[in-house]
Amino acid sequence: MKTKKYTGKGKLVKRLAIQVGSKTKAIEILRDRGHLKADGETLTRRGEKRNDMTARQRAIDRASRKSGRDAAEYKYNSGTNSVTLKKKR
């Protein structure tokens, strides 16, 4: 997976560009989400917050916000950039 190279902090635009196949499309998506300002280069506060997260942190954040569950309940799979609920013991 090409995006494994861009999993650290500060890689939001590059990672999304690889995922969608174009930097232009990535910028459009990030503008629509409110992560980039209209100039397509400057991050908004929300964008700076997301950009300061690793791919793991963003994936867990997405899942926990969507489900309403605590972030600590999830485990991350770097191969698929996805999360699943941890098994209860």
Buried (B, 14 or more C-beta within 10 A) or exposed (E): EEBEEBBEEEBBBBBBBBBEEEBEEBBBBBBEEEBBEEEBEEBBEEBEEBBEBBBBBBBBBEBBEEEEEEEEBBEBEBEEBEBEEEEEE
